[in-house]
Amino acid sequence: MGIYIAAMDLKNPLQKNKTGNKRLVLPVPAIYVIDSSGLVQFSYVNPNYKVRLHEELLLKAASLVK
């Protein structure tokens, strides 16, 4: 993994996991619908950034939150 990390010429620091190993952490797109009391009523997380939530599903989830 060290050669791979070096080839990427990263400017951001690596994060340590629970065992103390340094890991590359990538952002994951996510959508959350939160109600007026601050509770998450709907969430969509997919590490594959090419797969997006269908807009009708998001609008339906938002319309059901009060």
matplotlib code that plots the C-alpha trace (Angstrom):
import matplotlib.pyplot as plt

x = [0.0, 2.9, 3.9, 0.3, 0.0, 3.3, 2.3, -0.9, 1.1, -1.5, -1.6, -4.1, -3.0, -3.9, -6.3, -5.5, -8.0, -8.7, -5.6, -3.4, -2.8, -2.9, -5.6, -6.7, -10.2, -12.3, -15.6, -18.8, -21.8, -24.8, -28.3, -30.2, -33.7, -34.1, -37.3, -38.0, -36.9, -33.5, -34.1, -32.9, -36.0, -34.3, -30.8, -29.1, -25.4, -23.6, -19.8, -20.2, -20.4, -21.8, -25.0, -27.3, -30.6, -33.6, -35.0, -38.6, -37.7, -36.0, -39.0, -41.3, -39.2, -39.1, -42.8, -43.5, -41.4, -43.4]
y = [0.0, 2.4, 2.4, 3.2, 6.0, 7.5, 7.4, 9.4, 12.3, 13.0, 16.4, 15.3, 13.3, 9.6, 8.6, 6.0, 3.2, 1.5, -0.7, 2.3, 1.5, 4.5, 4.3, 6.4, 7.7, 8.7, 10.8, 8.9, 10.8, 10.7, 12.1, 12.6, 13.9, 15.3, 16.2, 19.3, 17.7, 16.8, 13.1, 11.4, 10.0, 8.9, 8.2, 7.1, 6.3, 4.5, 4.3, 4.0, 7.7, 6.8, 5.4, 8.2, 8.2, 8.5, 12.0, 10.8, 8.6, 11.6, 13.8, 11.2, 10.7, 14.4, 14.8, 12.1, 13.9, 16.2]
z = [0.0, 0.6, -3.0, -4.0, -1.5, -2.6, -6.3, -5.5, -4.1, -1.4, 0.3, 3.0, 6.0, 6.3, 9.1, 11.7, 12.3, 15.7, 15.3, 14.6, 10.9, 8.6, 6.0, 3.1, 3.8, 0.8, 1.0, 0.3, -1.1, 1.2, 1.5, 4.7, 5.3, 8.8, 10.5, 12.5, 15.8, 14.3, 13.8, 10.6, 8.9, 5.6, 4.6, 1.4, 1.4, -1.5, -1.8, -5.5, -6.5, -9.9, -8.4, -7.5, -5.7, -8.0, -7.6, -7.2, -4.2, -2.5, -3.1, -1.8, 1.4, 1.9, 1.5, 4.2, 6.8, 9.1]

ax = plt.figure().add_subplot(projection="3d")
ax.plot(x, y, z, "-o")
ax.set_aspect("equal")
plt.show()
